[in-house]
Amino acid sequence: MSSQLDDCVDFHGRRILYQWIGGTRSDWRGQGHFRALTEEQESWAIDNGFDEIIAKTKNKFYEMRSTLAQLNFDVIRFVPHPIDIGESKVFLSKRLGQHVLDAHRSRRTVTRAG
């Protein structure tokens, strides 16, 4: 992954959390679950010393891309698919810090397995 992003992400001496799996059941969409999970992931990443989160999705996942944009993830790379534009890869990034925690809006309760 880093070879695809070397020219747009500074990896040297930084901890980058790379995630590409995320989503919400279709019947649960629009209720804030993905936002709450993303905000919890951001809190966890900050608590564990990460500097940035990078997410990868496909161009065809418009709802996910929209949600990540609302959560202030920036597109850092678009890799066109040679045949199907919907299959193109979209890489997004969010730098972490206290400002991220200050912007969290979801009310969430985390239940951790014992």
Secondary structure in CASP SS format (residue, H / E / C, confidence):
PFRMAT SS
TARGET T0000
AUTHOR 0000-0000-0000
METHOD secondary structure of the structure
MODEL  1
M C 1.00
S H 1.00
S H 1.00
Q H 1.00
L H 1.00
D C 1.00
D C 1.00
C C 1.00
V C 1.00
D C 1.00
F C 1.00
H C 1.00
G C 1.00
R C 1.00
R C 1.00
I E 1.00
L E 1.00
Y E 1.00
Q E 1.00
W C 1.00
I C 1.00
G C 1.00
G C 1.00
T C 1.00
R C 1.00
S H 1.00
D H 1.00
W H 1.00
R C 1.00
G C 1.00
Q C 1.00
G C 1.00
H H 1.00
F H 1.00
R H 1.00
A H 1.00
L H 1.00
T H 1.00
E H 1.00
E H 1.00
Q H 1.00
E H 1.00
S H 1.00
W H 1.00
A H 1.00
I H 1.00
D H 1.00
N C 1.00
G C 1.00
F C 1.00
D C 1.00
E E 1.00
I E 1.00
I E 1.00
A E 1.00
K E 1.00
T E 1.00
K E 1.00
N C 1.00
K C 1.00
F C 1.00
Y H 1.00
E H 1.00
M H 1.00
R H 1.00
S H 1.00
T H 1.00
L H 1.00
A H 1.00
Q H 1.00
L C 1.00
N C 1.00
F C 1.00
D E 1.00
V E 1.00
I E 1.00
R E 1.00
F E 1.00
V E 1.00
P C 1.00
H C 1.00
P C 1.00
I C 1.00
D C 1.00
I H 1.00
G H 1.00
E H 1.00
S C 1.00
K E 1.00
V E 1.00
F E 1.00
L E 1.00
S E 1.00
K E 1.00
R E 1.00
L C 1.00
G C 1.00
Q H 1.00
H H 1.00
V H 1.00
L H 1.00
D H 1.00
A C 1.00
H C 1.00
R C 1.00
S C 1.00
R C 1.00
R C 1.00
T C 1.00
V C 1.00
T C 1.00
R C 1.00
A C 1.00
G C 1.00
END
